[in-house]
Amino acid sequence: MDTSKFTPAHAILVAVLIGGGFYVYGKHLDRSPAPVAPGTITVSGEGKIQVTPDVAEMSFGMTTGVQTTAKAASDKVSNDMRKILAAVKAQGIEDKDITTENFYLSPVYDWTDGRQRLRGYEATQSLRVKVRNLDKVGDVLTAATDNGANQAGGVQFTLEDPEGKKDEARTEAIANAKKKAEELAAQLGQELGDVQSFNENSGGWYPPMMYAREAYATGGMDGDMAKAQSAPMPAGEQDLTVSVTITYELR
């Protein structure tokens, strides 16, 4: 070979040919199959249990009607609420289960000939009470209204600790989903592997509003309070539902 005629262009051409040969040779040797992702199966399951409420919550309060001054309205709502609280506590309700929901003290206006005129002031206070002895629900509400509450209602039966009951429903839902997955995998000639994903929806229980009432004074706001009768209010049972979605690996 006459190296005197070997130019830089020839060197580049040789390098390209050698590099291409190595690439083809490497591709020829690399015949291993690409990894295949394992198959998966996604199923849903539901767990439903019957729960019996163990506490009741109710709201009640009083509004003063129009008083001549703000102090008069504030004094009246304070004095009346003391009587209501005493009556409620006499039914066995503890201080820890009584919470003030709201308190309002506001002016009241009349409109005469297109002009605003101050008529007086009105105060309102309401309480939220938790009753742990469900047999006393009607008695507590009656005690409040008989002693000055002219607004009452919103009795709701619920659970003190719903999470414990949700655990039971969740266990049932997972078992239900796994059973479905095993049956489907068997039909596909597969076996279940590891869990790939899990999702839960536990919003299936909504305690009902069992009782609602407003009681109003007779003969005007300063008249005698209409006596409220103690009505039976059974708590009953409600469904607590948990649903899950699980993805399993197949093998």
SULTA-V876372 format. One record per residue. N is the residue number from 1. OMEGA is omega as a letter, one per 30 degrees, with the letter a starting at -180 (* if undefined). Layout:
BEGIN
n=N omega=OMEGA
n=N omega=OMEGA
END
This chain:
BEGIN
n=1 omega=a
n=2 omega=a
n=3 omega=a
n=4 omega=l
n=5 omega=a
n=6 omega=a
n=7 omega=l
n=8 omega=l
n=9 omega=l
n=10 omega=l
n=11 omega=l
n=12 omega=l
n=13 omega=l
n=14 omega=a
n=15 omega=l
n=16 omega=a
n=17 omega=a
n=18 omega=a
n=19 omega=l
n=20 omega=l
n=21 omega=l
n=22 omega=a
n=23 omega=l
n=24 omega=a
n=25 omega=l
n=26 omega=l
n=27 omega=a
n=28 omega=a
n=29 omega=a
n=30 omega=a
n=31 omega=a
n=32 omega=a
n=33 omega=l
n=34 omega=l
n=35 omega=a
n=36 omega=l
n=37 omega=l
n=38 omega=l
n=39 omega=l
n=40 omega=l
n=41 omega=a
n=42 omega=a
n=43 omega=l
n=44 omega=l
n=45 omega=a
n=46 omega=l
n=47 omega=a
n=48 omega=l
n=49 omega=l
n=50 omega=l
n=51 omega=l
n=52 omega=l
n=53 omega=l
n=54 omega=l
n=55 omega=l
n=56 omega=l
n=57 omega=a
n=58 omega=l
n=59 omega=l
n=60 omega=a
n=61 omega=l
n=62 omega=l
n=63 omega=a
n=64 omega=a
n=65 omega=a
n=66 omega=l
n=67 omega=a
n=68 omega=a
n=69 omega=l
n=70 omega=l
n=71 omega=l
n=72 omega=l
n=73 omega=a
n=74 omega=l
n=75 omega=a
n=76 omega=a
n=77 omega=l
n=78 omega=a
n=79 omega=a
n=80 omega=a
n=81 omega=l
n=82 omega=l
n=83 omega=a
n=84 omega=a
n=85 omega=l
n=86 omega=l
n=87 omega=l
n=88 omega=l
n=89 omega=l
n=90 omega=l
n=91 omega=l
n=92 omega=l
n=93 omega=a
n=94 omega=a
n=95 omega=a
n=96 omega=a
n=97 omega=l
n=98 omega=a
n=99 omega=l
n=100 omega=l
n=101 omega=l
n=102 omega=l
n=103 omega=l
n=104 omega=l
n=105 omega=a
n=106 omega=l
n=107 omega=l
n=108 omega=a
n=109 omega=l
n=110 omega=l
n=111 omega=a
n=112 omega=a
n=113 omega=l
n=114 omega=a
n=115 omega=a
n=116 omega=l
n=117 omega=l
n=118 omega=a
n=119 omega=a
n=120 omega=a
n=121 omega=a
n=122 omega=l
n=123 omega=l
n=124 omega=l
n=125 omega=l
n=126 omega=a
n=127 omega=l
n=128 omega=a
n=129 omega=l
n=130 omega=a
n=131 omega=a
n=132 omega=l
n=133 omega=a
n=134 omega=l
n=135 omega=a
n=136 omega=a
n=137 omega=a
n=138 omega=a
n=139 omega=l
n=140 omega=a
n=141 omega=l
n=142 omega=l
n=143 omega=a
n=144 omega=a
n=145 omega=l
n=146 omega=a
n=147 omega=l
n=148 omega=l
n=149 omega=l
n=150 omega=l
n=151 omega=a
n=152 omega=l
n=153 omega=l
n=154 omega=l
n=155 omega=a
n=156 omega=l
n=157 omega=a
n=158 omega=a
n=159 omega=l
n=160 omega=a
n=161 omega=a
n=162 omega=a
n=163 omega=l
n=164 omega=l
n=165 omega=l
n=166 omega=l
n=167 omega=l
n=168 omega=a
n=169 omega=l
n=170 omega=l
n=171 omega=l
n=172 omega=a
n=173 omega=l
n=174 omega=l
n=175 omega=l
n=176 omega=l
n=177 omega=a
n=178 omega=l
n=179 omega=l
n=180 omega=a
n=181 omega=l
n=182 omega=l
n=183 omega=a
n=184 omega=l
n=185 omega=l
n=186 omega=l
n=187 omega=l
n=188 omega=a
n=189 omega=a
n=190 omega=l
n=191 omega=l
n=192 omega=l
n=193 omega=a
n=194 omega=l
n=195 omega=a
n=196 omega=l
n=197 omega=a
n=198 omega=l
n=199 omega=a
n=200 omega=l
n=201 omega=a
n=202 omega=a
n=203 omega=a
n=204 omega=a
n=205 omega=l
n=206 omega=a
n=207 omega=a
n=208 omega=l
n=209 omega=a
n=210 omega=a
n=211 omega=l
n=212 omega=a
n=213 omega=l
n=214 omega=l
n=215 omega=a
n=216 omega=l
n=217 omega=l
n=218 omega=l
n=219 omega=a
n=220 omega=a
n=221 omega=a
n=222 omega=a
n=223 omega=l
n=224 omega=l
n=225 omega=l
n=226 omega=a
n=227 omega=a
n=228 omega=l
n=229 omega=l
n=230 omega=a
n=231 omega=l
n=232 omega=a
n=233 omega=l
n=234 omega=a
n=235 omega=a
n=236 omega=l
n=237 omega=l
n=238 omega=l
n=239 omega=l
n=240 omega=a
n=241 omega=l
n=242 omega=l
n=243 omega=a
n=244 omega=l
n=245 omega=a
n=246 omega=l
n=247 omega=l
n=248 omega=l
n=249 omega=l
n=250 omega=l
n=251 omega=*
END
